[in-house]
């Protein structure tokens, strides 16, 4: 279960796991719970996903369950029964809410929550990792410079301290957007040091 606040790049962590940890040749099945609930027959939709999933167990398969809190109580119970009956199914879930929030605020199915959160990875908020900001800025700067094909742009010590003093409620995504905006502005105005 990958959890973390908005903007913490949970999907990047998920993609890293999919690309680097899972067995080669393993098939992926996406279970997008909001789309399932929006479909004409959510139970049939979920059934079809699991039919495909169980048909591929021998060759290896992985279910990626996005935002399971979108499922209503009946479908949570149904998903729990599907996962319980097929213990050989591998799955990863991703949620912007912690397991305790799902339990208390969403009244999430306790059995399903227990299954989905047997192993939890919480992506930290940026305000708790401010010492990482200069490294993230350096990574983003190099990436953006290569994309835009511009000269080397530096961030002054004052600029880095200012970035570290922000709260970053939007976490990594907010920081990335600000750095990209600063780089574009520096390129357009031929600035080599961002103060």
C-alpha positions as CSV (number, residue, x, y, z in Angstrom):
1,X,0.0,0.0,0.0
2,X,1.6,3.2,-1.2
3,X,0.3,6.2,0.7
4,X,1.2,9.9,0.8
5,X,-0.3,13.4,0.6
6,X,-1.2,15.1,-2.6
7,X,1.8,15.9,-4.7
8,X,4.1,13.4,-3.1
9,X,4.6,11.5,-6.4
10,X,3.1,8.2,-5.3
11,X,2.6,7.2,-8.9
12,X,6.4,7.7,-9.5
13,X,7.1,5.3,-6.7
14,X,4.6,2.9,-8.1
15,X,6.1,3.1,-11.6
16,X,9.6,2.5,-10.1
17,X,8.3,-0.7,-8.4
18,X,6.6,-1.8,-11.6
19,X,9.7,-1.1,-13.8
20,X,12.4,-2.3,-11.4
21,X,11.0,-4.7,-8.8
22,X,8.3,-6.9,-10.4
23,X,9.4,-10.0,-12.4
24,X,10.0,-9.5,-16.1
25,X,7.1,-10.7,-18.2
26,X,4.6,-10.2,-15.4
27,X,1.3,-8.8,-16.7
28,X,-0.2,-5.7,-15.3
29,X,-3.9,-5.2,-14.6
30,X,-5.2,-1.8,-13.5
31,X,-8.1,-1.5,-11.2
32,X,-9.1,2.2,-11.3
33,X,-11.8,2.2,-8.6
34,X,-13.3,5.6,-9.5
35,X,-13.8,4.4,-13.1
36,X,-15.3,1.2,-11.9
37,X,-17.8,3.1,-9.7
38,X,-18.7,5.3,-12.7
39,X,-19.4,2.4,-15.0
40,X,-22.9,1.1,-15.7
41,X,-22.3,-2.2,-13.8
42,X,-19.4,-1.8,-11.3
43,X,-19.6,-5.4,-10.0
44,X,-19.3,-6.8,-13.5
45,X,-16.5,-4.5,-14.3
46,X,-14.6,-5.7,-11.2
47,X,-15.4,-9.3,-12.0
48,X,-14.0,-8.9,-15.5
49,X,-10.7,-7.5,-14.2
50,X,-10.3,-10.4,-11.8
51,X,-11.2,-13.0,-14.5
52,X,-8.3,-11.7,-16.6
53,X,-6.1,-11.5,-13.6
54,X,-6.7,-15.1,-12.4
55,X,-6.3,-16.4,-15.9
56,X,-2.8,-15.1,-15.9
57,X,-1.6,-16.2,-12.5
58,X,0.6,-19.0,-13.8
59,X,2.5,-16.6,-16.1
60,X,2.7,-14.0,-13.4
61,X,0.5,-11.0,-13.0
62,X,0.1,-7.9,-10.8
63,X,-3.0,-5.9,-9.9
64,X,-2.6,-2.2,-9.4
65,X,-5.6,-1.0,-7.3
66,X,-5.9,2.8,-7.5
67,X,-7.8,4.7,-4.7
68,X,-9.9,1.8,-3.3
69,X,-11.8,4.2,-1.1
70,X,-13.9,5.2,-4.1
71,X,-15.6,1.8,-3.9
72,X,-18.9,1.6,-2.1
73,X,-19.4,-0.8,0.8
74,X,-20.8,-3.6,-1.3
75,X,-17.9,-3.4,-3.8
76,X,-15.3,-3.2,-1.0
77,X,-16.8,-6.4,0.4
78,X,-16.7,-8.0,-3.1
79,X,-13.1,-6.9,-3.7
80,X,-12.2,-8.3,-0.3
81,X,-13.8,-11.7,-1.2
82,X,-12.0,-11.7,-4.6
83,X,-8.6,-11.1,-3.0
84,X,-9.2,-13.5,-0.1
85,X,-10.3,-16.3,-2.5
86,X,-7.3,-15.8,-4.7
87,X,-4.4,-15.5,-2.3
88,X,-1.8,-16.0,-5.1
89,X,-2.7,-12.7,-6.7
90,X,-0.1,-10.0,-6.2
91,X,-1.4,-6.5,-5.8
92,X,-0.3,-3.0,-5.0
93,X,-2.7,-0.2,-4.0
94,X,-2.2,3.5,-4.0
95,X,-4.0,6.0,-1.9
96,X,-3.6,9.6,-0.9
97,X,-5.0,8.7,2.6
98,X,-3.3,6.9,5.3
99,X,-4.6,3.5,6.5
100,X,-5.8,5.1,9.8
101,X,-7.7,7.8,7.8
102,X,-9.3,5.1,5.6
103,X,-10.4,3.2,8.7
104,X,-11.8,6.2,10.7
105,X,-12.8,8.8,8.2
106,X,-14.1,6.6,5.4
107,X,-15.3,3.6,7.4
108,X,-13.4,1.4,5.0
109,X,-14.0,-2.3,5.1
110,X,-11.7,-3.6,7.9
111,X,-10.8,-6.9,6.3
112,X,-10.0,-5.2,2.9
113,X,-7.9,-2.6,4.7
114,X,-6.0,-5.2,6.5
115,X,-5.3,-7.1,3.3
116,X,-4.3,-4.0,1.3
117,X,-2.0,-2.6,4.1
118,X,-0.1,-5.7,5.0
119,X,3.0,-3.8,3.8
120,X,2.8,0.0,3.7
121,X,5.1,2.5,2.1
122,X,4.4,6.1,3.1
123,X,5.9,8.7,0.7
124,X,7.0,11.5,3.0
125,X,5.8,15.1,2.7
126,X,8.4,17.6,1.5
127,X,8.1,19.8,4.6
128,X,9.6,16.9,6.6
129,X,12.4,16.5,4.1
130,X,13.6,20.1,3.7
131,X,17.2,19.0,3.8
132,X,16.5,17.2,0.5
133,X,15.4,20.3,-1.3
134,X,18.8,21.4,-2.7
135,X,19.3,17.9,-4.1
136,X,15.9,17.9,-5.7
137,X,16.5,21.4,-7.1
138,X,19.8,20.2,-8.6
139,X,18.1,17.1,-10.1
140,X,15.3,19.2,-11.6
141,X,17.6,21.9,-12.8
142,X,19.8,19.4,-14.7
143,X,16.8,17.7,-16.2
144,X,15.2,21.0,-17.3
145,X,18.4,22.4,-18.7
146,X,18.8,19.3,-20.9
147,X,15.1,19.6,-22.0
148,X,15.4,23.2,-22.9
149,X,19.0,23.0,-24.2
150,X,20.1,26.1,-22.4
151,X,23.2,27.2,-20.6
152,X,24.0,26.3,-17.0
153,X,21.8,28.0,-14.6
154,X,22.7,28.2,-10.9
155,X,20.6,28.8,-7.8
156,X,22.2,31.1,-5.2
157,X,22.5,30.0,-1.6
158,X,19.8,32.6,-0.8
159,X,17.5,31.1,-3.3
160,X,18.0,27.6,-1.9
161,X,17.4,28.8,1.7
162,X,14.3,30.5,0.5
163,X,13.0,27.3,-1.1
164,X,13.8,25.4,2.0
165,X,11.8,27.9,4.1
166,X,8.6,27.2,2.2
167,X,5.9,24.8,3.5
168,X,5.3,23.1,0.1
169,X,1.7,22.0,0.7
170,X,1.7,20.7,-2.8
171,X,4.9,18.7,-2.0
172,X,7.2,17.6,-4.9
173,X,4.8,18.6,-7.7
174,X,4.5,22.1,-6.4
175,X,8.3,22.4,-6.0
176,X,8.8,21.0,-9.5
177,X,6.4,23.5,-11.0
178,X,8.1,26.4,-9.3
179,X,11.6,25.3,-10.4
180,X,10.4,24.9,-14.0
181,X,8.9,28.4,-13.9
182,X,12.1,29.8,-12.5
183,X,14.2,28.0,-15.2
184,X,11.9,29.2,-18.0
185,X,12.1,32.8,-16.7
186,X,15.9,32.6,-16.4
187,X,16.2,31.3,-20.0
188,X,13.8,34.0,-21.4
189,X,15.7,36.8,-19.5
190,X,19.2,35.3,-20.0
191,X,19.8,35.0,-16.3
192,X,22.6,32.6,-15.2
193,X,22.0,32.7,-11.5
194,X,18.6,32.6,-9.8
195,X,18.7,34.7,-6.7
